[in-house]
């Protein structure tokens, strides 16, 4: 599955809005530590935008609450 970097027009943005992501390809982007905010997600491609399923929303929320990355969610320092 492809990776999408979180690129909100107005930080902090909404990590559950597919319009706030940019397709970066099949390799995950570099996301520096500490792990505080969404950097990128891995999701099914829908014409260049991620399909954010209910399961992915839960994974995003858990990553943010626990400050711990998961298989489909990478974190970065707070902007």
Kinemage of the C-alpha trace (Angstrom):
@kinemage 1
@onewidth
@group {chain A} dominant
@subgroup {mainchain}
@vectorlist {calphas} color= white
{ca unk a 1} P 0.000 0.000 0.000
{ca unk a 2} L 1.202 3.541 -0.667
{ca unk a 3} L 2.228 6.100 1.937
{ca unk a 4} L 0.770 9.588 2.329
{ca unk a 5} L 2.504 12.438 4.130
{ca unk a 6} L 0.320 14.638 6.325
{ca unk a 7} L 0.440 18.102 4.723
{ca unk a 8} L -2.320 20.278 6.223
{ca unk a 9} L -2.794 23.730 4.710
{ca unk a 10} L -3.429 25.149 8.176
{ca unk a 11} L -1.738 23.304 11.079
{ca unk a 12} L -2.599 21.430 13.121
{ca unk a 13} L -5.032 20.134 10.483
{ca unk a 14} L -7.337 17.149 10.629
{ca unk a 15} L -5.517 13.796 10.374
{ca unk a 16} L -8.784 12.075 9.399
{ca unk a 17} L -9.301 14.273 6.303
{ca unk a 18} L -7.923 12.590 3.147
{ca unk a 19} L -7.527 16.018 1.499
{ca unk a 20} L -4.754 16.859 3.983
{ca unk a 21} L -2.385 14.149 2.716
{ca unk a 22} L 0.061 14.010 -0.184
{ca unk a 23} L 0.903 10.727 -1.906
{ca unk a 24} L 4.615 9.946 -1.477
{ca unk a 25} L 4.836 6.421 -2.931
{ca unk a 26} L 5.427 2.906 -1.673
{ca unk a 27} L 8.274 3.731 0.723
{ca unk a 28} L 7.518 5.499 4.008
{ca unk a 29} L 8.825 9.074 4.271
{ca unk a 30} L 11.459 10.062 6.815
{ca unk a 31} L 9.767 11.167 10.034
{ca unk a 32} L 12.033 12.539 12.783
{ca unk a 33} L 11.515 11.906 16.495
{ca unk a 34} L 10.050 12.671 19.008
{ca unk a 35} L 6.754 11.042 18.150
{ca unk a 36} L 4.063 13.634 18.877
{ca unk a 37} L 2.042 14.348 15.736
{ca unk a 38} L 0.969 12.647 12.501
{ca unk a 39} L 3.712 12.440 9.893
{ca unk a 40} L 2.360 9.875 7.446
{ca unk a 41} L -0.140 7.076 6.985
{ca unk a 42} L -0.254 3.981 4.836
{ca unk a 43} L -3.631 3.495 3.141
{ca unk a 44} L -5.400 2.277 0.033
{ca unk a 45} L -5.064 4.719 -2.863
{ca unk a 46} L -8.135 6.515 -4.205
{ca unk a 47} L -6.951 8.619 -7.164
{ca unk a 48} L -3.993 10.031 -5.216
{ca unk a 49} L -5.789 10.347 -1.877
{ca unk a 50} L -5.885 7.850 0.986
{ca unk a 51} L -8.996 5.908 1.870
{ca unk a 52} L -9.235 6.493 5.616
{ca unk a 53} L -11.260 3.597 7.001
{ca unk a 54} L -12.769 3.401 10.480
{ca unk a 55} L -9.977 0.999 11.437
{ca unk a 56} L -7.347 3.479 10.245
{ca unk a 57} L -9.036 6.291 12.219
{ca unk a 58} L -8.751 4.117 15.333
{ca unk a 59} L -5.092 3.418 14.536
{ca unk a 60} L -4.401 7.154 14.063
{ca unk a 61} L -6.129 7.992 17.351
{ca unk a 62} L -4.282 5.254 19.256
{ca unk a 63} L -0.939 6.399 17.813
{ca unk a 64} L -1.586 9.997 18.867
{ca unk a 65} L -2.851 9.073 22.345
{ca unk a 66} L 0.021 6.673 23.066
{ca unk a 67} L 2.709 8.619 21.157
{ca unk a 68} L 3.570 5.292 19.535
{ca unk a 69} L 3.832 4.564 15.828
{ca unk a 70} L 2.040 1.597 14.298
{ca unk a 71} L 2.175 -0.396 11.080
{ca unk a 72} L 0.182 2.223 9.156
{ca unk a 73} L 0.866 5.412 11.116
{ca unk a 74} L 4.155 7.312 11.466
{ca unk a 75} L 4.616 10.226 13.875
{ca unk a 76} L 6.866 13.316 14.022
{ca unk a 77} L 7.555 16.228 16.395
{ca unk a 78} L 4.799 18.764 16.950
{ca unk a 79} L 5.087 21.507 14.290
